[in-house]
Amino acid sequence: MGTSRRQFLKDIGLGVGSLGILGLSAKKAQANIEKKIKEVKHLSAAEVARDENFWFYIQQAFNVDRSIINLNNGGVHPAPKIVMDAVHRYLDFSNGAPAYNLWRVLRPRKELIRKRLADTFGCSPEEIAITRNVTESMHIGLMGIDLKLGDEVLTTTHDYPSMKSALYQREKREGIKVKIFPFPYPPKNLNVLAKLFEKNITPRTKLIEVCHITNLTGQIFPIKEICQMARKRGINVVIDGAHSFGHFVFKQKDLDCDIYGANLHKWMMAPIGTGFLYVKKEKIKDIWPLFPAGEPMGEDIRKFEHIGTRPEYLELAIGDALTFHHGIGGKRKEERLRYLRNYWAKKFEKLPGVRILTSYDPAQSCGIGTFTVKNFDMGKLSQILYEKHKIYTITVGVPSEDIDGENIIGMRVTPSIYTTLREMDIFIEAVSHYIKNGLPS
């Protein structure tokens, strides 16, 4: 058992939160977790995904509010207790003598966090900037790449509003052209999406912005194919990885990307207000920082972190989130999230009027799923689910496959590894009842 695994078992045993309610000591909890990890070592990740006994012990690592059923973990994910304990520890230490403890002690330690993020993503630490969220990361790329009057930026109707706002601001201010195209969902295969990007490129296209996985339907895009196709044409690609890092397993080499922004407070379950930006080493000098730095065209990735006093205590706690993630095993986590998505979607697809907007193909989706019901008020359904059943979901407007068509209102469902099957059953039972019997007036 490696050092990180031993540390994970130690940490999770000392930070199990609600296990204390069951009368289990920290030492006993630690022994139980270690036992469960060993018990599933011989099983495939897909087999572990269905092992409720294993996931029961993982669920206890979260000090979450069980008076509601939270199925919007794709918005902001709760951090496990060991991460929150680290936040409090670093914050208290910072506050003891901020000018010294924050800048002289904690800030230098961030370099180890940078290295661990780089190891997980599969790149050099000199290519990782630690940011506050994916919006900051993406805006560095989208606002920092030089474009000229008339240059074209290509993106899809499903890309995130904050990123489109950055592009539209450049369009108004600098006279670039933002070109948006729709795509079928779910597509027959990933090649459909790659071909659509290629079809919509023109001689004026200089930048592509694309989601690794969309927030609306959980559609995964063929990033490697898009990046390689664009590179041959001299086009920069900025990838929105808000929902991907910590969600399913991949490395930088699997994407062959040059610029990638990610959240850490979603599926990596790090403290709220953490993210990262990857920029390939030779590209760093070509991108202006969002906040002015001493050497704005320098080659040091840290120029993108120049925002003044920053929450170092949050950033150091990223290390505990990485320990937790690797301790469980990224592939086990991925398969559990996919299993939970299939658990509800396979039942809903049999109900009258239901359309699942997310592909079942594991190459195209993972834990995020969205459905709609024909001639049904999805917003009212979401409201009733919370008011009567304390189930928290969100509705999303999914753009039509025709760029001039009306949005389809769908319900996005994002359970997580702390979600129990009983909670999923309560959700399934409630939704099924309203679809079959109608919504109350």
Wavefront OBJ file of the C-alpha trace (Angstrom):
o trace
v 0.000 0.000 0.000
v 1.520 3.324 -1.079
v 2.018 6.399 1.083
v -0.968 8.234 -0.401
v -3.252 5.260 0.275
v -2.032 4.946 3.864
v -2.532 8.671 4.357
v -6.025 8.430 2.882
v -6.976 5.666 5.279
v -5.556 7.621 8.168
v -7.299 10.837 7.175
v -10.666 9.352 6.368
v -10.634 7.401 9.597
v -10.012 10.586 11.591
v -12.604 12.585 9.671
v -15.617 10.398 9.147
v -18.052 12.856 10.685
v -21.371 11.113 10.980
v -19.855 7.747 11.866
v -19.553 9.163 15.363
v -23.352 9.214 15.546
v -23.270 5.464 15.059
v -21.026 5.108 18.071
v -17.921 4.122 16.105
v -14.616 5.475 17.322
v -12.214 7.109 14.881
v -9.887 4.139 15.237
v -12.710 1.698 14.508
v -13.862 3.772 11.531
v -10.328 3.808 10.154
v -10.121 0.036 10.476
v -13.477 -0.371 8.717
v -12.428 1.819 5.774
v -9.105 0.017 5.415
v -10.899 -3.306 5.520
v -13.350 -2.245 2.805
v -10.571 -0.982 0.525
v -8.793 -4.324 0.853
v -12.001 -6.270 0.297
v -12.662 -4.685 -3.106
v -9.060 -4.632 -4.316
v -9.631 -7.674 -6.553
v -12.848 -6.297 -8.072
v -13.193 -4.205 -11.203
v -14.266 -0.578 -10.819
v -17.644 -1.424 -12.370
v -18.178 -4.178 -9.779
v -17.233 -1.859 -6.912
v -19.724 0.698 -8.255
v -22.556 -1.667 -7.308
v -21.171 -2.613 -3.883
v -23.434 -0.702 -1.475
v -21.524 -1.987 1.533
v -18.334 -0.343 0.246
v -20.009 2.972 -0.579
v -21.717 3.115 2.810
v -18.347 3.724 4.434
v -17.335 6.288 1.817
v -20.653 8.112 2.382
v -19.764 8.613 6.039
v -16.768 10.748 5.085
v -19.175 13.611 4.273
v -20.833 15.773 6.890
v -23.774 16.571 4.598
v -27.312 17.688 5.397
v -29.465 14.554 5.215
v -32.671 16.520 5.815
v -32.707 17.155 2.053
v -31.756 14.968 -0.902
v -29.262 17.018 -2.859
v -29.226 16.012 -6.519
v -27.448 19.142 -7.708
v -23.880 18.172 -6.866
v -22.865 19.392 -10.304
v -23.363 22.978 -9.107
v -21.004 23.096 -6.141
v -20.036 19.846 -4.448
v -19.712 19.460 -0.680
v -16.170 18.683 0.408
v -15.509 15.654 2.605
v -14.871 16.340 6.262
v -11.107 15.821 5.997
v -10.980 18.666 3.466
v -13.050 20.988 5.629
v -10.901 20.128 8.645
v -7.847 21.132 6.607
v -9.488 24.431 5.595
v -10.192 25.299 9.203
v -6.708 24.273 10.282
v -4.965 26.375 7.640
v -7.316 29.318 8.173
v -6.722 29.334 11.933
v -2.973 29.155 11.380
v -3.125 31.983 8.826
v -5.081 34.180 11.185
v -2.558 33.754 14.009
v -0.026 36.035 12.306
v -1.292 36.646 8.754
v 1.582 38.641 7.286
v 4.068 35.970 8.318
v 2.085 32.715 8.437
v 0.153 33.365 5.229
v 2.948 34.690 3.040
v 6.114 33.211 4.525
v 4.871 29.785 5.619
v 1.763 28.719 3.705
v 2.364 30.324 0.309
v 5.619 28.444 -0.362
v 3.881 25.178 0.529
v 1.483 25.717 -2.358
v 4.200 24.460 -4.683
v 3.593 20.913 -3.466
v -0.118 21.327 -4.269
v 0.857 22.527 -7.739
v 2.980 19.409 -8.208
v 0.223 17.088 -7.020
v -2.306 18.703 -9.355
v 0.176 18.371 -12.198
v 0.757 14.697 -11.374
v -2.983 14.046 -11.437
v -3.528 15.946 -14.694
v -0.361 14.525 -16.251
v 1.752 17.596 -16.951
v 4.632 19.670 -15.594
v 4.045 21.739 -12.434
v 5.301 24.682 -14.496
v 2.142 24.367 -16.604
v -0.395 24.595 -13.748
v -1.759 27.839 -12.285
v -3.997 27.575 -9.213
v -7.082 29.759 -9.637
v -10.346 30.445 -7.810
v -12.672 28.712 -10.275
v -13.072 27.648 -13.882
v -14.484 31.031 -14.913
v -11.248 32.727 -13.893
v -9.220 30.012 -15.616
v -11.224 30.214 -18.832
v -11.289 33.987 -18.924
v -7.500 34.056 -18.734
v -7.419 32.055 -21.955
v -10.407 33.601 -23.715
v -9.467 37.200 -22.883
v -5.693 36.723 -22.987
v -5.188 35.354 -26.494
v -4.538 38.086 -29.058
v -7.263 38.421 -31.694
v -7.729 40.992 -34.455
v -10.723 42.774 -35.923
v -12.724 40.243 -37.928
v -11.151 37.150 -36.341
v -13.677 34.426 -35.624
v -14.255 32.428 -32.428
v -16.156 29.156 -32.684
v -18.232 27.562 -29.921
v -21.495 25.629 -29.440
v -24.951 26.519 -28.183
v -24.319 24.363 -25.083
v -21.237 26.196 -23.872
v -21.427 27.975 -20.529
v -22.907 31.527 -20.336
v -19.905 32.977 -18.445
v -17.570 31.920 -21.240
v -19.879 33.220 -23.940
v -20.076 36.535 -22.060
v -16.305 36.862 -22.259
v -16.423 36.259 -26.007
v -19.342 38.636 -26.549
v -17.483 41.347 -24.637
v -14.530 40.933 -26.975
v -16.927 41.022 -29.914
v -18.354 44.380 -28.759
v -15.036 45.869 -27.748
v -12.647 44.554 -30.396
v -14.813 43.636 -33.367
v -14.144 39.905 -33.400
v -16.935 37.577 -34.550
v -18.478 34.915 -32.293
v -19.893 31.988 -34.239
v -22.140 29.492 -32.441
v -23.525 26.231 -33.801
v -25.956 23.597 -32.414
v -25.504 19.846 -32.304
v -27.835 16.846 -31.936
v -28.166 15.385 -28.450
v -27.342 12.808 -27.740
v -25.316 12.380 -30.947
v -24.915 8.942 -32.532
v -21.200 8.991 -31.744
v -18.333 11.336 -30.913
v -17.303 11.607 -34.553
v -20.501 13.577 -35.220
v -19.263 16.314 -32.862
v -15.740 16.379 -34.288
v -17.104 16.708 -37.813
v -19.406 19.570 -36.799
v -16.462 21.583 -35.503
v -14.528 20.916 -38.680
v -17.539 21.861 -40.829
v -18.024 25.209 -39.054
v -14.395 26.348 -39.288
v -13.729 29.130 -41.791
v -10.469 30.783 -42.911
v -11.143 33.483 -40.274
v -11.467 31.050 -37.331
v -8.649 31.732 -34.850
v -10.048 30.358 -31.590
v -12.291 27.480 -30.479
v -13.955 27.324 -27.048
v -15.409 23.934 -26.144
v -16.646 22.078 -23.069
v -14.946 18.819 -22.175
v -18.329 17.784 -20.752
v -21.337 20.084 -20.903
v -23.212 21.255 -17.828
v -26.600 20.944 -19.565
v -26.763 17.287 -20.619
v -23.411 15.845 -19.556
v -22.252 15.380 -23.159
v -18.524 14.555 -23.386
v -16.749 15.974 -26.442
v -13.932 14.398 -28.497
v -11.347 16.874 -27.229
v -8.263 15.181 -28.667
v -9.711 15.079 -32.177
v -10.845 18.713 -31.974
v -7.464 19.910 -30.656
v -5.461 18.034 -33.276
v -7.725 19.183 -36.091
v -7.486 22.810 -34.929
v -3.710 22.704 -34.389
v -3.182 21.708 -38.024
v -5.007 24.910 -38.998
v -3.201 27.178 -36.530
v -6.309 27.598 -34.349
v -6.082 27.886 -30.556
v -8.461 25.766 -28.468
v -9.529 26.702 -24.916
v -11.249 23.827 -23.094
v -13.817 24.239 -20.350
v -13.187 21.381 -17.918
v -15.560 22.643 -15.210
v -17.288 19.268 -14.796
v -14.608 16.821 -15.902
v -11.628 16.884 -13.523
v -12.272 14.400 -10.706
v -15.417 13.190 -12.489
v -13.926 10.663 -14.899
v -10.374 9.499 -15.463
v -8.135 11.129 -18.074
v -4.708 12.719 -18.481
v -3.488 15.670 -20.509
v -2.006 13.308 -23.094
v -5.476 11.832 -23.675
v -6.687 15.291 -24.699
v -3.551 16.625 -26.439
v -4.720 20.087 -25.402
v -2.808 23.361 -24.977
v -5.161 25.348 -22.688
v -7.507 23.773 -20.132
v -9.485 25.347 -17.286
v -11.018 23.350 -14.437
v -12.974 23.656 -11.223
v -11.790 21.782 -8.158
v -14.923 22.435 -6.067
v -17.144 20.249 -8.232
v -16.200 16.598 -8.749
v -12.734 16.839 -7.180
v -14.556 17.923 -3.998
v -11.974 20.521 -2.978
v -12.897 23.692 -1.036
v -15.360 26.067 -2.670
v -13.349 28.710 -4.519
v -10.590 26.568 -6.054
v -9.681 25.704 -9.622
v -6.724 25.435 -11.970
v -5.528 26.486 -15.392
v -3.272 24.345 -17.557
v -1.269 26.063 -20.289
v 1.287 24.180 -22.362
v 4.722 25.592 -21.563
v 5.430 27.101 -24.973
v 2.014 28.821 -25.018
v 2.372 30.681 -21.700
v 4.281 33.609 -23.198
v 1.527 34.221 -25.759
v -1.309 34.725 -23.255
v -1.918 37.943 -21.347
v -2.796 37.494 -17.643
v -6.300 38.546 -16.604
v -4.834 40.670 -13.780
v -1.756 42.700 -14.848
v 1.521 41.084 -13.801
v 5.091 42.393 -13.700
v 6.045 40.367 -16.779
v 2.759 39.891 -18.622
v 4.375 38.133 -21.583
v 6.724 36.083 -19.419
v 6.945 32.287 -19.415
v 6.212 31.695 -15.714
v 2.773 30.112 -15.189
v 2.509 32.007 -11.883
v 1.823 35.243 -13.741
v -1.773 34.018 -14.000
v -2.031 33.873 -10.183
v -1.244 37.544 -9.656
v -4.498 38.674 -8.006
v -3.150 40.184 -4.772
v -3.889 38.641 -1.378
v -5.505 35.286 -1.971
v -7.070 32.476 0.112
v -3.976 30.303 0.552
v -5.790 28.283 3.218
v -8.272 27.054 0.608
v -5.572 26.211 -1.885
v -3.525 24.132 0.543
v -6.615 22.065 1.402
v -6.710 20.977 -2.270
v -4.061 18.470 -1.208
v -6.532 16.729 1.117
v -9.102 16.552 -1.685
v -6.529 14.924 -3.958
v -5.658 12.437 -1.212
v -9.330 11.554 -0.790
v -9.837 11.181 -4.554
v -6.839 8.928 -5.096
v -7.577 6.958 -1.941
v -10.975 5.903 -3.284
v -9.583 5.472 -6.787
v -10.544 7.707 -9.686
v -11.914 4.856 -11.792
v -14.052 3.506 -8.936
v -15.459 6.977 -8.419
v -16.164 7.381 -12.147
v -17.993 4.069 -12.360
v -20.047 4.808 -9.246
v -21.181 8.145 -10.700
v -22.061 6.472 -14.010
v -23.917 3.690 -12.177
v -26.040 6.213 -10.263
v -26.867 8.088 -13.480
v -27.950 4.870 -15.188
v -29.879 3.807 -12.065
v -32.445 6.593 -12.410
v -32.280 7.137 -16.184
v -33.004 3.511 -17.103
v -36.148 3.616 -14.963
v -37.333 6.979 -16.282
v -36.909 6.050 -19.947
v -39.756 3.538 -19.556
v -42.211 6.209 -18.409
v -44.620 7.870 -20.883
v -43.363 11.033 -22.557
v -39.867 10.873 -21.060
v -36.860 11.730 -23.207
v -33.376 11.135 -21.831
v -31.161 13.885 -23.256
v -27.889 12.194 -22.250
v -26.158 9.343 -24.052
v -25.634 6.012 -22.284
v -22.384 5.524 -24.203
v -19.607 5.638 -21.543
v -17.381 7.475 -24.021
v -19.988 10.246 -24.192
v -21.209 10.609 -20.610
v -20.656 9.822 -16.948
v -22.483 11.046 -13.821
v -24.466 13.992 -15.237
v -27.842 13.193 -16.741
v -30.765 15.289 -17.997
v -34.304 14.307 -18.904
v -37.465 16.030 -20.052
v -41.132 15.005 -20.222
v -43.326 15.915 -23.164
v -46.021 18.504 -22.367
v -44.877 18.705 -18.741
v -43.994 21.720 -16.621
v -40.486 20.723 -15.569
v -40.011 23.864 -13.491
v -43.113 23.082 -11.454
v -41.970 19.474 -11.044
v -38.667 20.680 -9.613
v -40.500 23.043 -7.245
v -42.865 20.309 -6.018
v -40.013 17.845 -5.533
v -38.437 20.246 -3.084
v -41.552 21.531 -1.369
v -43.188 18.142 -0.817
v -40.235 15.727 -0.794
v -37.201 17.890 0.047
v -35.458 16.718 -3.131
v -33.267 19.450 -4.601
v -32.795 19.429 -8.374
v -32.478 22.117 -11.027
v -34.029 22.678 -14.431
v -31.899 23.742 -17.376
v -32.778 25.245 -20.724
v -31.226 22.945 -23.330
v -30.850 24.730 -26.681
v -32.775 23.261 -29.579
v -30.913 21.172 -32.151
v -32.023 23.917 -34.529
v -30.179 27.128 -33.634
v -33.363 29.173 -34.129
v -35.605 26.778 -32.179
v -36.875 27.115 -28.628
v -35.042 25.706 -25.628
v -36.095 22.358 -24.213
v -36.559 22.561 -20.446
v -34.958 19.557 -18.809
v -34.186 18.435 -15.274
v -30.482 17.909 -14.607
v -29.754 15.185 -12.067
v -26.337 14.945 -10.422
v -26.089 12.547 -7.468
v -22.652 11.840 -6.011
v -20.670 9.225 -4.156
v -22.274 10.176 -0.847
v -25.785 9.679 -2.308
v -27.500 6.494 -1.146
v -29.606 4.222 -3.316
v -32.519 4.783 -0.936
v -32.299 8.501 -1.666
v -32.308 7.719 -5.383
v -35.344 5.471 -4.918
v -37.235 8.270 -3.152
v -36.460 10.544 -6.119
v -37.489 7.905 -8.650
v -40.726 7.113 -6.799
v -41.707 10.784 -6.558
v -40.985 11.664 -10.192
v -42.664 8.492 -11.449
v -45.785 9.308 -9.454
v -46.123 12.799 -10.960
v -45.408 11.652 -14.512
v -48.085 8.953 -14.235
v -50.675 10.974 -12.307
v -49.932 14.554 -13.261
v -48.819 17.543 -11.221
v -51.088 18.934 -8.472
v -52.861 22.129 -9.396
l 1 2 3 4 5 6 7 8 9 10 11 12 13 14 15 16 17 18 19 20 21 22 23 24 25 26 27 28 29 30 31 32 33 34 35 36 37 38 39 40 41 42 43 44 45 46 47 48 49 50 51 52 53 54 55 56 57 58 59 60 61 62 63 64 65 66 67 68 69 70 71 72 73 74 75 76 77 78 79 80 81 82 83 84 85 86 87 88 89 90 91 92 93 94 95 96 97 98 99 100 101 102 103 104 105 106 107 108 109 110 111 112 113 114 115 116 117 118 119 120 121 122 123 124 125 126 127 128 129 130 131 132 133 134 135 136 137 138 139 140 141 142 143 144 145 146 147 148 149 150 151 152 153 154 155 156 157 158 159 160 161 162 163 164 165 166 167 168 169 170 171 172 173 174 175 176 177 178 179 180 181 182 183 184 185 186 187 188 189 190 191 192 193 194 195 196 197 198 199 200 201 202 203 204 205 206 207 208 209 210 211 212 213 214 215 216 217 218 219 220 221 222 223 224 225 226 227 228 229 230 231 232 233 234 235 236 237 238 239 240 241 242 243 244 245 246 247 248 249 250 251 252 253 254 255 256 257 258 259 260 261 262 263 264 265 266 267 268 269 270 271 272 273 274 275 276 277 278 279 280 281 282 283 284 285 286 287 288 289 290 291 292 293 294 295 296 297 298 299 300 301 302 303 304 305 306 307 308 309 310 311 312 313 314 315 316 317 318 319 320 321 322 323 324 325 326 327 328 329 330 331 332 333 334 335 336 337 338 339 340 341 342 343 344 345 346 347 348 349 350 351 352 353 354 355 356 357 358 359 360 361 362 363 364 365 366 367 368 369 370 371 372 373 374 375 376 377 378 379 380 381 382 383 384 385 386 387 388 389 390 391 392 393 394 395 396 397 398 399 400 401 402 403 404 405 406 407 408 409 410 411 412 413 414 415 416 417 418 419 420 421 422 423 424 425 426 427 428 429 430 431 432 433 434 435 436 437 438 439 440 441
